[in-house]
Amino acid sequence: MSTLVKDSGFASDDWHEPFISLDAANDASALDLPSDVDPATVPLCEGLRMIRVDFPSSADGRGFTIARQLRLRGFSGRLRAKGHVLADQYAMARRSGFDEVEISDELAQRQPEDQWKFRANWQDNNYQARLRG
């Protein structure tokens, strides 16, 4: 099983449609992307409402770049990070464009909800926004 993390804390997953791999992405409503995908090759078709990006390791930050590039290309649907994202990385995930993070139940036990909620104030600590004035 898995646990979904949002700014409000742990939440139940309300997405019930299947995730389709990129090679079978024709008119999919939800895509599963590997961490090594080139975001420019992801087809942003009209019916696409959810993209889930894999994080195979907490030391692998390519997913943050993928999220940012998808947002810059105009994707406005739900964007979910899945895998080895740590509570300390939650603010970065949100700033790069992710709406939510899907973690294993094991990780949720090691890093309980209060650790994730502590970082849910990601907008308050955005140094770039403070610099822009």
KANOR-V269177 format. One record per residue. N is the residue number from 1. RES is the residue in one small letter. PHI is phi in whole degrees, -180 to 180 (* if undefined). PSI is psi in degrees with one decimal (* if undefined). BURIAL is b if it has 24 or more other ideal C-beta (glycine too) atoms within 12 Angstrom, else e. Layout:
# KANOR-V269177
N_RES_PHI_PSI_BURIAL, N_RES_PHI_PSI_BURIAL
This chain:
# KANOR-V269177
1_m_*_176.1_e, 2_s_-144_166.0_b, 3_t_-122_135.9_b, 4_l_-99_133.4_b, 5_v_-113_128.6_b, 6_k_-128_177.0_b, 7_d_-58_-29.0_b, 8_s_-82_-5.3_e, 9_g_118_-153.7_e, 10_f_-72_139.2_b, 11_a_-139_158.1_b, 12_s_-81_148.9_e, 13_d_-79_120.1_b, 14_d_-100_6.6_e, 15_w_-94_120.4_b, 16_h_-121_4.8_e, 17_e_-89_153.3_e, 18_p_-72_149.2_e, 19_f_-91_133.6_b, 20_i_-108_141.7_b, 21_s_-72_159.0_e, 22_l_-60_-35.0_b, 23_d_-71_-11.2_e, 24_a_-123_37.2_e, 25_a_-84_7.7_e, 26_n_-59_112.3_e, 27_d_54_35.5_e, 28_a_-77_150.2_b, 29_s_-92_-17.6_e, 30_a_-144_131.4_b, 31_l_-115_144.4_b, 32_d_-106_121.4_b, 33_l_-114_136.9_b, 34_p_-76_165.9_b, 35_s_-74_-11.9_b, 36_d_-105_14.6_e, 37_v_-75_146.9_b, 38_d_-85_114.7_e, 39_p_-58_-24.7_b, 40_a_-69_-18.3_e, 41_t_-94_-2.4_e, 42_v_-80_120.7_b, 43_p_-75_119.3_b, 44_l_-97_71.6_b, 45_c_-75_163.6_e, 46_e_-59_-37.3_e, 47_g_-84_-1.0_e, 48_l_-75_117.4_b, 49_r_-116_-15.1_b, 50_m_-146_136.0_b, 51_i_-129_130.7_b, 52_r_-116_124.6_b, 53_v_-108_130.5_b, 54_d_-80_137.6_b, 55_f_-118_95.5_b, 56_p_-70_-18.6_e, 57_s_-152_148.7_e, 58_s_-70_-15.0_b, 59_a_-90_-1.5_e, 60_d_-101_102.6_e, 61_g_-94_9.0_e, 62_r_-60_-30.2_b, 63_g_-61_-32.8_b, 64_f_-64_-41.4_b, 65_t_-67_-41.5_b, 66_i_-59_-46.5_b, 67_a_-60_-47.3_b, 68_r_-60_-44.4_e, 69_q_-66_-39.2_b, 70_l_-64_-40.5_b, 71_r_-66_-41.4_b, 72_l_-64_-30.2_e, 73_r_-78_-7.4_e, 74_g_107_6.2_e, 75_f_-69_123.2_b, 76_s_-116_4.5_e, 77_g_-78_-170.2_b, 78_r_-74_137.4_b, 79_l_-125_122.2_b, 80_r_-123_130.9_b, 81_a_-89_138.6_b, 82_k_-133_130.6_b, 83_g_122_-133.7_b, 84_h_-89_67.6_b, 85_v_-105_131.8_b, 86_l_-95_159.9_b, 87_a_-56_-37.7_b, 88_d_-63_-20.5_e, 89_q_-96_-1.2_b, 90_y_-61_-45.0_b, 91_a_-61_-41.5_b, 92_m_-64_-40.5_b, 93_a_-60_-45.4_b, 94_r_-67_-42.4_b, 95_r_-67_-29.6_b, 96_s_-81_-9.6_b, 97_g_126_-8.0_b, 98_f_-71_143.7_b, 99_d_-92_-26.5_b, 100_e_-160_166.0_b, 101_v_-131_133.6_b, 102_e_-108_118.0_b, 103_i_-121_163.6_b, 104_s_-71_155.1_e, 105_d_-62_-32.4_e, 106_e_-62_-44.9_e, 107_l_-66_-36.8_b, 108_a_-63_-31.2_b, 109_q_-74_-37.7_e, 110_r_-74_-33.4_e, 111_q_-123_86.8_b, 112_p_-65_171.4_e, 113_e_-54_-38.2_b, 114_d_-62_-30.9_e, 115_q_-69_-35.6_e, 116_w_-75_-43.0_b, 117_k_-65_-30.5_e, 118_f_-60_-29.7_e, 119_r_-99_6.0_b, 120_a_-76_-4.8_b, 121_n_-90_35.8_e, 122_w_-57_-27.9_b, 123_q_-74_-29.8_e, 124_d_-72_-23.7_e, 125_n_-112_31.1_e, 126_n_-90_99.7_e, 127_y_-63_-31.0_e, 128_q_-65_-40.4_e, 129_a_-66_-38.9_e, 130_r_-65_-37.3_e, 131_l_-68_-34.8_e, 132_r_-72_-17.9_e, 133_g_85_*_e
